Amino acid sequence: MDWTDDRQETYDAFRAHVNMEPKELEEWLETEDSKRVGDSGSGESTGHRSGRRIVEIKRTTKDDLTESDLDHMQKVVGYIKRHTAQGPESDVKESNWRYSLMNWGHDPCKEQDC
């Protein structure tokens, strides 16, 4: 894949916003709190499904990433940016807001005291 400026920006933004390691995210995705948040009209929520894909992407070397991976990385960054701006004023640690973000690979408690 040719690493254009746009692709590199997406890659860098993904690495900056997704602050959970693959094993940490995998363990989180096994919890009941992870499974109960998000839209789950078809069983598994969009965020939960995304979390599994994020684990795969984070375990893929940069040179082996596909255009589809980059598209998903861009989607993840957009979700994290939008939802971090909408956070609760209190009780972040046990909020559905945090749990949803964690499904997308971002734990806000790593950046603020919870």
Secondary structure, DSSP 8 states (H G I E B T S, - for coil): ----HHHHHHHHHHHHH--S-HHHHHHHHTSHHHHHSS--TTSS-HHHHHHHHHHHHHTS-GGG--HHHHHHHHHHHHHHHHHHTT--SS--TT-HHHHHHHHTT--GGGTS--
